[in-house]
Amino acid sequence: MGRAKRCRSVVIGASVAALGAAGPCPTATAASSAAPAPRAGVAHEHARRHRPQRATAQRGPYVYEALVESTEATAGRANMVCAASGARLVSVALSGEGNNSFQLWERDPAAWNKAYTVTVAPSATVTVSWTPPAERREAEAEADANHGEIRNPRLQGRDDTTTVAALCAATSPDAGVAELGRAVVTWRLPAPARSLAALTATTPTSIRPLEYSDDFEVLPNGSVPAFAPYGPTA
């Protein structure tokens, strides 16, 4: 579809509940009057019985999701740029999605009012909509007639996924890939992020563009046809 913007909706949200409980404190047993136990022994037994149990560690990854949006600095310019075999999201605005990201917002709301550059690993995935060639002209005509909106589900394409490495291998080094108007970026971490700055310092797991201007596409087999760089880089 060339550089036409395409919009897709995503149901997102992920939270991981911590598991763990401390056992109830057992009822003390009265000492026998016939053979009273030493006080030191009673104190030791009491401490042993009332020692709290260790909480069970949280299972699974910590999932953070953020809505990435273009800023004034990147309007009309590529804000997703190849860097070696990986990529960078340059000077993008972030807003939290899901409980884990909301907890970061509660700790420091002002941190979300800044622009960030996020490094993306070659193994991260990119999922975009692909329209078969026979249906592209029909889809473009419908988009032109409806101010960029494609209403016919048959023409809205299907989602296909590739890696950042495959995407950047299909163009020139350090090329602009796309202007992301909006995209959902997901991190899966082995431990909780302490802040938004700490989160953006790690590489995300996946990117799902919702609105974007680009010259690339992902085919159903995960390959990416060669494409020219998109516009100037931010």
RAMODA-V754755 format. One record per residue. RES is the residue in three letters. SS is DSSP state (hx for helix, st for strand, lp for the rest). Layout:
BEGIN
RES/SS + RES/SS
END
This chain:
BEGIN
MET/lp + GLY/lp + ARG/lp + ALA/lp + LYS/lp + ARG/lp + CYS/lp + ARG/lp + SER/lp + VAL/lp + VAL/lp + ILE/lp + GLY/lp + ALA/lp + SER/lp + VAL/lp + ALA/lp + ALA/lp + LEU/lp + GLY/lp + ALA/lp + ALA/lp + GLY/lp + PRO/lp + CYS/lp + PRO/lp + THR/lp + ALA/lp + THR/lp + ALA/lp + ALA/lp + SER/lp + SER/lp + ALA/lp + ALA/lp + PRO/lp + ALA/lp + PRO/lp + ARG/hx + ALA/hx + GLY/hx + VAL/hx + ALA/hx + HIS/hx + GLU/hx + HIS/hx + ALA/hx + ARG/hx + ARG/hx + HIS/lp + ARG/lp + PRO/lp + GLN/lp + ARG/lp + ALA/lp + THR/lp + ALA/lp + GLN/lp + ARG/lp + GLY/lp + PRO/lp + TYR/st + VAL/st + TYR/st + GLU/st + ALA/st + LEU/st + VAL/st + GLU/st + SER/lp + THR/lp + GLU/lp + ALA/lp + THR/lp + ALA/lp + GLY/lp + ARG/lp + ALA/st + ASN/lp + MET/st + VAL/st + CYS/st + ALA/st + ALA/lp + SER/lp + GLY/st + ALA/st + ARG/st + LEU/st + VAL/st + SER/st + VAL/st + ALA/st + LEU/st + SER/st + GLY/st + GLU/st + GLY/lp + ASN/hx + ASN/hx + SER/hx + PHE/hx + GLN/hx + LEU/hx + TRP/hx + GLU/hx + ARG/hx + ASP/lp + PRO/hx + ALA/hx + ALA/hx + TRP/hx + ASN/hx + LYS/lp + ALA/st + TYR/st + THR/st + VAL/st + THR/st + VAL/st + ALA/lp + PRO/lp + SER/lp + ALA/lp + THR/st + VAL/st + THR/st + VAL/st + SER/st + TRP/st + THR/lp + PRO/lp + PRO/hx + ALA/hx + GLU/hx + ARG/hx + ARG/hx + GLU/hx + ALA/hx + GLU/hx + ALA/hx + GLU/hx + ALA/hx + ASP/hx + ALA/hx + ASN/lp + HIS/lp + GLY/lp + GLU/lp + ILE/lp + ARG/lp + ASN/lp + PRO/hx + ARG/hx + LEU/hx + GLN/lp + GLY/lp + ARG/st + ASP/st + ASP/st + THR/st + THR/st + THR/st + VAL/hx + ALA/hx + ALA/hx + LEU/hx + CYS/hx + ALA/hx + ALA/lp + THR/lp + SER/lp + PRO/lp + ASP/lp + ALA/lp + GLY/st + VAL/st + ALA/st + GLU/st + LEU/st + GLY/st + ARG/st + ALA/st + VAL/st + VAL/st + THR/st + TRP/st + ARG/st + LEU/st + PRO/lp + ALA/lp + PRO/lp + ALA/lp + ARG/lp + SER/lp + LEU/hx + ALA/hx + ALA/hx + LEU/hx + THR/hx + ALA/lp + THR/lp + THR/lp + PRO/lp + THR/lp + SER/st + ILE/st + ARG/st + PRO/st + LEU/st + GLU/st + TYR/st + SER/st + ASP/st + ASP/lp + PHE/lp + GLU/lp + VAL/lp + LEU/lp + PRO/lp + ASN/lp + GLY/lp + SER/lp + VAL/lp + PRO/lp + ALA/lp + PHE/lp + ALA/lp + PRO/lp + TYR/lp + GLY/lp + PRO/lp + THR/st + ALA/lp
END
